[in-house]
Amino acid sequence: MDKKRITSKFKQTRSTNTRQAIVEAAELCFCQKGYFETSVKELATVAKVSIGSFYFYFKDKDELLMEVYQKQNERFVQTISNSLHKTAQYKADRKAWLREFILDLLQTYGKSAKMRSELRVLNYENPKISLQKRLISEQALSHIMKSIENSPMINDLKVKNSWIAILMVTDIVNFTYDRIAGENECQEENKDDIIEECFNIVYKYLFL
């Protein structure tokens, strides 16, 4: 490998790392302080980059927010894909598989309750974010649908429309997360009961 190719590869790797550092800093700040209370200056400081570097990679804070949302959706899709590949566990004990599946999904959200709450506000106030959010969500749901179609569970579902079923289950899991982790979160002792009810609803809806 010649010197020019080595230099080019190094610059490309450094560029990727810088962008990733900004995205990770944004997710941390947006989840802890919220989108509205986090400034570009603070994002640059946490990411350990200059403000100029920030604007080199992202046009504005809105674009960065959508990047974070995209990454969260990718993790959500990956969690579902991993669960659907646990064929042996699914066939051995469907209820245990589904309970672990739901717990994994809830964990995927991390501590993003504040960011999710503000994103709902932005969804109504900012048409650009609303459009991007919808496109990202539709892309994620499309990937999930493909995974389910290749899963043994597709033949066991008692629903008429698998696409609608995905939307319904996603909404139920989202509501459960918001209930146990949102600003008005429930008492600690009630969280397990709420998660258990989420499991019961999803199980009955999909399989009974």
Residue, then its C-alpha position, 0 to 999 in steps of 0.5 A: m500500500d503506497k503512502k497516498r493510500i495510507t494517508s487517505k485511509f487514515k483521514q477517512t478513519r479519522s473522519t468516521n471517528t469524529r462523526q461518530a463521536i459527535v453522534e454519541a455526544a448528542e445521544l448522551c446530551f439529548c437523553q440527559k438534558g434534552y434537545f432544547e437545553t443542549s447547545v451546539k457548543e456543548l455538543a462540540t465540547v462533549a464530543k471533543v471537537s471544534i464547533g467548526s468540525f461540528y458544522f462540517y459534519f452536520k448542518d444543524k442540531d435538527e440533522l444531528l437529532m435525526e442521526v441519533y434517531q436513526k441509530q436508535n432505530e437501527r439498534f431497535v431493528q437489530t434487537i428484533s432481528n437477534s430475537l427472531h434468530k433464537t429459533a430454538q428458544y422460541k420453539a422450546d418456550r414461546k412465552a419465555w422467548l417473548r418475555e425476554f424479547i420485550l425486555d430486550l426491546l425496552q432495554t434498547y431504548g436506554k435512558s432516552a425518555k426525555m429525548r423521545s418526549e421532546l421528539r414528539v413535540l418537534n414532530y408536530e412543530n417541525p415539518k422537516i423533522s416530522l418527515q424525516k422521522r416518518l421515513i426513518s420509522e418506515q424504513a425500520l418497520s420494513h426491515i422488521m417485516k422482512s425479518i418476521e417473514n423469514s422467521p418460524m413465528i410467522n406461521d404461528l401468528k393469529v393476526k390477519n395483517s402482519w404489518i399492522a401487527i408490527l405497528m400495534v406491538t411497537d406502539i404497545v412497547n413504546f407506551t410501556y417504555d414511556r410509562i416506566a421511564g418517562e418524566n411521570e414514571c411510575q413507582e419502582e415497585n409497579k414497573d415489573d407489573i407494567i412490563e408483565e401486562c405488556f407481555n400479556i397483551v402482546y402474547k394474547y394479541l399475537f398468539l391467542 
